[in-house]
Amino acid sequence: MDTWFVGYTSRSMITTWIGDRRERPLGFKDAAFMLTMPMAARFLSETTAGQPLRDIPWERPAGVRANDTGGNLRATMEAVKAEDEAAAHKKKG
């Protein structure tokens, strides 16, 4: 199983990955955040020690509304499949 974490500071961005070609599941009661997050946090802590944080100049891109949520939240694979099927049916229609 592959597990990823992507994080950032005001100066850098990091992606961590732990994986296995044999597609074995994670350990019992393990989750991605329990494996890759500590690795990323330690790396960022060590590599950014002593560096002052900078403000990030967040700006909303043109055309993005302030209340834009990015669409419907789909919490299950069944919801994703149902939405995909509805979109495919609408496209044929």
ABEGO torsion letter per residue (X at the ends): XBBBBBBBBAABBBBBBBBBAAGBBBBBGBBAAAAAAAAAAAAAAAAABGBBBBBBBBBBBBGBBAABAGEBBBABAAAAAAAAAAAAAAAAX
